[in-house]
C-alpha cells in the first residue's frame, strides 16, 4: 500500500483509538512528517544558487571580452588625443615662449605709457597756460573749458558793423573749427589712454591665460583694434575738416579781394568821371 493511502487512512485509525481532537492533531503531525522536502543539488547546494552563479560568470565574461576591449581602445584614443594637444596643438615650449613674449611686450607698453605722459607744456603767460593745460589734460571733462579759454587767447568775433558781414562769418567759422579740432584732440588723447590701459590688461591676461582661452583673448584684442581704427578714422575726419575750413578761408579771402578790387574799380571810375567834367 502506498504512503499516500496510508496517510489517508491514518486519521481514521487515530480517531477510532483516541477520539476526534487528538486524532486531528496526530493527523496534522503525520502529514507534516510525510511532506516532501526541498530538493538540494550536488554537495547540498540549492539549484537556484548554482543558476545565479553561472549567470554572474557569464556576465563577467561578457564584460571582459565584449565591453573591456572597446573601452581600452577608447582610452587609448583619448590618450593619443591628449598627447597630440600637448605636443602639437599646445606645446609647452611654445606656450612658455609666448608668455615670455607677453612679459616683454608688457614692459614695452609700460615704457610707451611713460613716454606718452611726458609733460609738453610750453606756454609762459597766464591765458595761454590755461588753454594749454586744457588741451594737454587728456581729460574729456575739460572740453567744456576750451571755448572760454580759446576766446581769452584769440579774442572774440568782431562786433556787428565793425567789419563787413563776410569777414565776421569767416572769422566765426574759423574759430569754430579751430575749437572743434582742439576738443577732438583732447578726446583722442583720452581714447589713447583707454587703449593703452586695455592693451596692458589683455597682455597681463595673456601671461597667465590657459591655452584654450587664447581664442577669447584674440577676439577681445581684435575688437579693440576695430575700435582703434574707428578712432583713427574720426581723427582723420577732423583733419579733413580742418583742411576744408582752411581752403574755404583761402577761397573767402580771394572773394573778398575780388570784391574789394571791384569796389576800388568803381570808385576809380567815379573819380575819373568827375575829373573829366
Secondary structure, DSSP 8 states (H G I E B T S, - for coil): --HHHHHHHHHHHHHHHH-HHHHHHHHHHHHHHHS------GGG--HHHHHHHHHHHHHHHHIIIIIHHHHHHHHHHHHHHHHHIIIIIS-HHHHHHHHHHHHHHHHHHHHHHHHHTS------SHHHHHHHHHHTS--GGGGGGHHHHHHHHH-----BTTB-HHHHHHHHHHHHHHHHHHHHHHHHHHHHHHHHHHHHHHHHHHHH--GGGHHHHHHHHHHHHHHHHHHHHHHHHHHHHHHHHHHHHHHHHHHHHHHHHHHHHHHHHHHHHHHH-
